[in-house]
Structures are given as structure tokens and as C-alpha cells.
Amino acid sequence: MVYDPGALNASLAAAVGSDPALMAELRSAFVESAVRQAELMGRARCDANWEIAASRLKSLAASFGAVGLGALADEALQGAPGDPVVLRKLRAAIDDFAA
């Protein structure tokens, strides 16, 4: 499933205006943070660690207007910790933002 990064671009433009360098820097920071939380979820060995990383990812997505990514983080919170299907979906969505 492909996630349209349009909402992220719109949020960044609203935050920084037309400064392409700053937009690129913020986009990179968003992707790095999302990757870090997805990696933490993948390494989680207890439910609490999974939930913390998924909650952080959901908050990050909400902060940047990435609705689809936030919905996936919410799916992770609603489902079973360690769910490999959710992890694959999250990684694919983050890859879409990184492209």
C-alpha cells in the first residue's frame, strides 16, 4: 500500500513556508524519527516497549499530518505486540515518505 506524502509536504510548507532547505531538513528528521520508532517496535521484547514506540510513532505522525502512518501506528496499538504484518506495513509506509 502506498502512502501519499502530500499531507506531510503540506504540513511542512505551512510550518516553514517556501524554504526548501528547511523543508528537506524537517522531512529528513521526520523520516529518521519514524524509522527509529519502527526499529524499536521491531526489537520490542515486551508489550510495554511495543506500546511506547507505537505511541511515539502515532504522535510523530499526528504532529506532521501523516494521517495514514498514524492510522498504522494506531493499528499497532490495537493489535498484538510484535505483529509482523503491522511492522511490514509501517516500514513500507515510512519508505514511501523517504522516497
GIRA-V139754 format. One record per residue. SS is DSSP state (H for helix, E for strand, L for the rest). PSI is psi in whole degrees, 0 to 359 (none if undefined). BURIAL is + if it has 16 or more other C-alpha atoms within 10 Angstrom, else -. Layout:
ss: (SS/SS)
psi: (PSI/PSI)
burial: (BURIAL/BURIAL)
//
This chain:
ss: (L/L/L/L/L/H/H/H/H/H/H/H/H/H/H/H/L/L/L/H/H/H/H/H/H/H/H/H/H/H/H/H/H/H/H/H/H/H/H/H/H/H/H/L/L/L/H/H/H/H/H/H/H/H/H/H/H/H/H/H/H/H/H/L/L/L/H/H/H/H/H/H/H/H/H/H/H/H/L/L/L/L/L/H/H/H/H/H/H/H/H/H/H/H/H/H/H/H/L)
psi: (133/135/125/119/11/318/322/314/319/319/317/318/321/327/322/359/222/29/98/328/317/322/317/320/316/321/317/317/319/310/316/317/318/317/316/316/320/321/319/322/319/332/357/132/4/159/322/317/320/311/321/312/319/321/319/320/319/317/318/314/317/321/330/6/22/79/315/319/321/322/323/320/321/321/320/320/328/334/197/132/137/6/113/332/314/318/318/317/317/313/321/319/317/321/323/321/328/338/none)
burial: (-/-/+/-/+/-/-/+/+/-/+/+/-/-/-/-/-/-/-/-/-/-/+/-/-/+/+/-/-/+/+/-/+/+/+/-/+/+/-/+/+/+/-/+/-/-/-/-/+/+/+/+/+/+/+/+/+/+/+/+/+/+/-/+/+/+/+/+/+/+/-/+/+/+/-/+/+/-/-/-/+/+/-/-/-/+/+/-/+/+/+/+/+/+/-/-/+/-/-)
//
